[in-house]
Amino acid sequence: MPDAPIEAFRQRLRAWLAREAPANGWDCPSAVDEPESDRLARARHCQRLIADAGFAGITWPVEHGGQGLGVAEQLVFDQETAHYNLPLTPLVITLGICGPALLAMGADAQKLRHLRPLLTGDEMWCQLYSEPGAGSDIAGLSTRATRLDDGWLIDGQKVWTSGAANCAFGLLLARSNVDVPKHHGLTMFIVDMALPGIDVRPLRQMNGSSRFNEVFFDGVLLADDAVVGEVDQGWRVATTMLATERVSIGSGSAGRDAHEVSALIAAARRNDAIGTPSVRANLARAYERERIADLLGERVAGQVLAGRKPGPEGSLIKLVGTRRSQLAAQLGVDLHGIAGVAWDSQCSADGQWSKVMLAAPGLSIAGGTTEVQKNIIGERVLGLPREPRVAQPSQPTILAKDL
């Protein structure tokens, strides 16, 4: 028999979605060329409604704005909302990466200050990791955190920072000690993105959006209480965040609606292609990969919500999810024919798959490249010999298990 409290939670959530989804347009595809300001406003409005209804931070402590419930309720929420087009993609890093990192490793004062406004959508966050010279090898970063008598001085550059231009805060990984192996000389900081010395410059992507940014730090002063975790132990925080990011990307929570197989099936029917054997075979492949990604996502999400750090499973779901999304993007463009590459800008439905297709290649880079994920799976899951790495002078060889 179904668990009574869980079933009651499901019914309450279904009733709320049935009422709010039509009123807020969550049962329709979002506009392809929607202005960024409108996109962000819709995301924050949606999150505020979720919080007001008692569905935000389902497993988070009540004292920090959460609901204090269990993993089962979170999985129910994920299952039920998957049928709707909740516009929460701009908040994936805020709620799925930065928030859990603060919850796990932040000081009590940091949690009290930041977690509640984060859950209500009032404050957006970014993660300041990648640099021009440190992409897949994040530990090779060079942004410096210099110790002062009353805090820290930050100098350097970050790149490919999602949403930085619209974020109130960020989690910054910087080098605080140059006299130890690179993984042991990093510190994580909370950064107020409005501080003097921070310059955010949007990067134009080939799909027309500017959601990535490069961020420059020129003599930015941070107080001692900006440190997350321990000084020189930022790699522990970073690996937790990277594992969570891989799960988010692989499970499709970072824009799942654009790749749904149901949308592909609907397109095939509209274009009278549903009976074509090759189309049916590709739809079956897409469905198979979607289900695998869903099941892996539920498994890993359950581990995370139960307080266990994701292991190599995060790399597996990221790899599977990337392939799934890229297959769906290609199939979507193929099904739409000429409308997949040329469209009426006044029609919100036109051009969707072209945008998805142009964004899909980036999924093989975000959260660690496909090659990095394969190395992790090969070494830590299959037990294959470790790939030779060239060690720098006075530094140990970096293995995939450290990523």
C-alpha positions in Angstrom: 0.0 0.0 0.0 1.2 3.6 -0.7 2.7 5.4 2.2 -0.1 7.7 3.5 2.0 10.8 4.2 3.8 10.5 0.8 0.5 10.0 -1.0 -1.0 13.1 0.8 2.1 15.1 -0.3 1.7 14.0 -3.9 -2.0 14.9 -4.0 -1.4 18.3 -2.5 1.3 18.9 -5.0 -0.8 17.8 -7.9 -3.7 20.1 -6.8 -1.3 23.0 -6.6 0.2 22.3 -10.0 -3.2 21.9 -11.6 -4.2 25.3 -10.3 -0.9 27.2 -10.9 0.4 25.7 -14.1 -2.4 27.1 -16.4 -2.4 30.4 -14.6 1.3 30.9 -15.1 1.8 29.3 -18.5 3.8 26.4 -17.1 1.8 24.0 -19.3 3.1 25.6 -22.5 6.6 25.8 -24.2 8.5 29.0 -23.3 9.3 31.5 -26.0 12.5 30.8 -27.8 13.5 34.5 -28.1 12.3 35.5 -24.7 14.2 38.5 -23.3 16.7 37.6 -20.6 15.0 39.9 -18.1 11.6 38.3 -18.6 13.2 34.8 -18.4 14.8 35.7 -15.0 11.6 37.3 -13.7 9.5 34.2 -14.6 12.1 32.0 -12.8 12.1 34.0 -9.6 8.3 34.4 -9.6 7.9 30.6 -10.0 10.4 29.9 -7.2 8.6 32.4 -4.9 5.3 30.6 -5.6 6.9 27.2 -4.9 8.3 28.6 -1.6 4.9 30.1 -0.6 3.2 26.8 -1.2 5.6 24.9 1.0 7.5 23.0 -1.7 10.9 24.8 -1.7 13.9 23.1 0.0 11.9 20.0 0.7 14.8 18.2 2.5 16.4 21.3 3.9 16.1 22.2 7.6 13.0 24.3 8.6 15.2 26.9 10.3 16.7 27.7 6.9 13.4 28.0 5.0 13.1 24.3 4.1 10.4 21.8 4.7 12.3 19.3 6.8 10.9 16.4 4.8 12.7 13.3 3.3 14.1 12.0 0.1 10.8 10.4 -0.9 9.0 13.7 -0.9 11.7 15.3 -3.1 11.5 12.4 -5.6 7.7 12.9 -5.7 8.2 16.6 -6.4 10.7 15.8 -9.2 8.3 13.2 -10.8 5.2 15.4 -10.7 6.8 18.6 -11.9 8.5 16.8 -14.8 5.2 17.0 -16.6 5.2 20.8 -16.6 7.4 23.5 -18.0 8.5 25.1 -14.8 10.8 28.0 -15.8 13.5 27.3 -13.2 16.5 26.8 -15.5 18.1 30.2 -14.4 18.1 28.9 -10.8 19.7 25.6 -11.3 23.1 26.7 -10.1 21.6 28.7 -7.2 19.4 25.9 -5.9 21.1 22.8 -7.2 24.8 23.6 -6.7 25.5 26.7 -4.5 22.7 26.1 -2.0 23.6 22.5 -1.2 27.3 23.5 -0.8 26.4 26.2 1.7 24.1 23.8 3.5 26.8 21.1 3.7 29.9 23.2 4.5 28.8 26.8 5.3 29.2 28.3 8.7 26.0 28.8 10.8 26.0 32.5 10.2 26.4 32.0 6.4 23.4 29.6 6.4 21.2 32.0 8.4 22.1 34.9 6.1 21.9 33.2 2.7 19.8 30.1 2.5 16.3 31.5 3.0 16.5 34.2 0.3 18.1 31.7 -1.9 15.1 29.3 -1.6 12.6 32.1 -2.2 14.3 33.2 -5.4 15.2 36.6 -4.0 18.9 36.1 -4.5 20.6 34.3 -7.4 24.1 32.8 -7.2 26.8 31.7 -9.6 29.9 29.5 -9.2 33.2 31.2 -10.1 35.4 28.2 -11.1 36.8 28.0 -14.7 39.6 30.3 -15.9 41.2 30.8 -19.3 44.0 28.5 -18.2 42.0 26.2 -16.0 39.0 24.5 -17.6 38.8 20.7 -17.0 41.8 21.0 -14.6 40.0 23.3 -12.2 42.8 22.8 -9.5 45.2 24.5 -11.9 43.5 27.9 -11.4 45.6 31.0 -10.8 43.2 33.5 -9.3 44.9 34.6 -6.1 43.6 35.1 -2.6 46.2 37.0 -0.7 45.9 37.0 3.1 45.6 40.4 4.8 45.4 41.4 8.5 41.6 41.7 8.3 40.6 39.6 5.3 41.6 38.7 1.8 42.6 40.4 -1.4 41.3 38.7 -4.7 43.0 39.2 -8.1 42.4 37.2 -11.2 39.9 36.2 -13.9 37.1 33.6 -14.3 35.3 32.6 -17.5 32.2 30.7 -18.6 30.4 31.8 -15.4 26.7 31.1 -16.0 24.4 34.0 -15.0 27.1 36.1 -13.3 25.6 39.4 -14.7 22.4 38.7 -12.8 23.7 37.2 -9.5 23.8 38.8 -6.1 26.5 36.4 -4.8 28.9 33.8 -6.1 31.1 31.0 -4.7 34.7 31.7 -5.7 37.5 29.2 -5.7 40.9 30.9 -5.5 44.5 29.9 -4.8 45.4 30.9 -1.2 48.6 28.9 -0.9 51.3 28.5 -3.6 53.7 26.4 -1.5 51.6 23.2 -1.4 50.3 20.8 -4.1 47.7 22.5 -6.1 44.7 20.6 -4.7 45.7 21.6 -1.2 46.2 25.4 -1.6 42.7 26.4 -2.6 40.0 28.3 -0.6 36.3 28.8 -1.3 34.8 32.2 -0.7 31.4 33.8 -0.7 31.6 36.9 -3.0 29.1 39.8 -3.1 29.0 40.4 -6.8 28.4 44.2 -6.3 31.8 44.7 -4.5 34.2 47.3 -6.0 36.8 45.7 -8.3 34.5 43.1 -9.9 33.9 43.5 -13.6 31.4 41.2 -15.3 31.5 40.9 -19.1 28.8 38.8 -21.0 30.0 36.4 -23.7 27.9 36.0 -26.8 27.2 32.4 -27.7 26.5 31.0 -31.2 22.8 30.4 -30.2 22.4 34.2 -29.6 22.3 34.2 -25.9 24.7 35.7 -23.4 24.2 33.6 -20.4 27.9 32.9 -19.9 30.3 35.6 -18.6 33.9 36.4 -17.9 34.5 38.0 -14.5 37.6 40.0 -13.6 38.7 40.6 -10.0 41.0 43.6 -9.4 41.9 44.1 -5.8 38.6 42.8 -4.4 38.5 42.9 -0.6 36.8 40.0 1.3 36.3 39.7 5.0 37.4 36.6 7.0 33.8 35.5 7.3 33.6 35.0 3.5 35.5 31.7 3.7 33.4 28.6 3.2 34.8 25.6 5.1 38.5 25.9 6.0 41.3 27.9 4.5 43.3 25.9 1.9 40.7 23.2 2.0 38.4 24.6 -0.7 38.9 21.6 -2.9 36.6 19.6 -0.6 33.8 22.2 -1.3 34.6 22.3 -5.0 34.4 18.5 -5.5 31.0 18.4 -3.8 29.8 21.2 -6.1 31.2 19.6 -9.3 29.5 16.3 -8.5 26.2 18.0 -8.0 26.7 20.0 -11.2 27.2 16.7 -13.2 24.0 15.3 -11.8 22.1 18.4 -12.6 23.4 18.5 -16.2 23.0 14.7 -16.8 19.5 14.4 -15.3 18.4 17.3 -17.5 17.3 19.6 -14.6 19.2 22.4 -16.3 16.6 22.8 -19.1 14.9 19.4 -19.3 11.8 20.6 -21.0 13.6 21.4 -24.3 14.7 17.8 -24.8 11.6 15.9 -23.8 10.9 12.9 -26.0 7.2 13.8 -25.7 8.0 17.0 -27.7 9.8 14.9 -30.3 6.9 12.5 -30.7 4.5 15.4 -31.0 6.7 16.9 -33.8 6.9 13.6 -35.6 3.1 13.3 -35.6 2.6 16.9 -36.8 5.0 16.3 -39.7 3.5 12.9 -40.6 6.8 11.2 -39.9 5.7 9.0 -37.0 5.3 6.0 -39.3 8.8 6.3 -40.9 10.9 3.4 -39.6 14.1 5.4 -39.2 12.2 8.1 -37.2 10.6 5.5 -35.0 13.9 3.9 -34.3 15.5 7.2 -33.4 12.5 8.1 -31.1 12.9 4.7 -29.4 16.6 5.5 -28.8 15.8 8.9 -27.5 13.2 7.4 -25.1 15.6 4.7 -24.0 18.3 7.3 -23.1 15.7 9.6 -21.4 14.6 6.7 -19.1 18.1 5.7 -18.3 19.0 9.3 -17.5 15.8 9.6 -15.3 16.5 6.4 -13.4 20.2 7.3 -12.8 19.1 10.8 -11.8 16.7 9.4 -9.2 19.4 7.1 -7.8 22.1 9.7 -7.5 19.6 12.3 -6.2 18.5 9.9 -3.5 22.1 9.5 -2.5 22.7 13.2 -2.4 19.5 13.9 -0.4 20.4 11.2 2.0 23.7 13.0 2.8 26.1 10.9 0.8 28.5 12.6 -1.6 28.0 11.5 -5.2 30.8 9.3 -6.5 31.6 8.2 -10.1 27.8 7.8 -10.6 27.8 11.6 -11.1 30.1 11.2 -14.1 28.0 8.3 -15.5 24.8 10.3 -15.4 26.5 13.3 -16.9 27.8 11.3 -19.8 24.5 9.6 -20.4 22.6 12.8 -20.1 24.8 14.6 -22.5 24.4 12.0 -25.2 20.7 11.9 -24.6 20.3 15.7 -25.0 22.5 15.8 -28.1 20.6 13.0 -29.8 17.3 14.7 -29.0 18.6 18.1 -30.4 19.7 16.5 -33.7 16.4 14.6 -34.0 14.4 17.7 -33.3 16.1 19.6 -36.0 15.7 16.7 -38.5 12.0 16.4 -37.8 11.3 20.1 -38.4 13.2 20.2 -41.7 13.6 23.8 -43.0 11.8 25.2 -40.0 14.7 23.9 -37.9 17.1 26.3 -39.5 14.9 29.2 -40.6 11.8 30.4 -38.7 9.3 33.2 -38.1 10.6 35.3 -35.2 7.0 36.2 -34.2 6.2 32.6 -33.5 7.4 31.4 -30.2 7.4 27.7 -31.2 9.5 28.2 -34.3 13.3 28.0 -33.9 13.2 26.1 -30.6 15.1 23.1 -31.9 17.7 25.2 -33.7 18.4 26.9 -30.4 18.6 23.6 -28.6 20.9 22.2 -31.3 23.3 25.2 -31.0 23.4 24.8 -27.2 23.9 21.0 -27.1 27.7 20.9 -27.9 28.3 22.9 -24.7 26.9 20.1 -22.6 29.9 17.9 -23.4 32.1 20.6 -21.7 30.1 21.9 -18.8 30.8 20.2 -15.5 33.9 18.5 -16.8 34.5 17.3 -20.4 33.3 14.0 -21.8 36.9 12.8 -21.8 37.3 13.6 -18.1 34.0 11.7 -17.3 35.2 8.7 -19.3 38.5 8.6 -17.4 36.7 8.7 -14.1 34.3 5.9 -15.1 37.1 3.8 -16.5 39.4 4.1 -13.5 36.9 4.2 -10.6 34.1 2.0 -11.9 35.7 -0.4 -14.4 39.1 -0.6 -12.6 41.1 0.1 -15.8 44.7 1.3 -15.7 45.1 4.9 -14.9 45.8 7.2 -17.8 49.4 8.5 -17.7 49.6 12.1 -16.6 52.5 14.5 -16.9 53.4 15.7 -13.5 54.6 19.3 -13.0 57.9 19.8 -11.1 57.4 19.4 -7.3 53.8 18.4 -7.8 52.2 14.9 -7.7 50.6 13.3 -10.7 46.9 14.2 -10.8 44.6 11.2 -11.2 41.0 11.1 -12.4 39.9 10.2 -8.8 40.9 13.7 -7.7 38.6 15.4 -10.2 
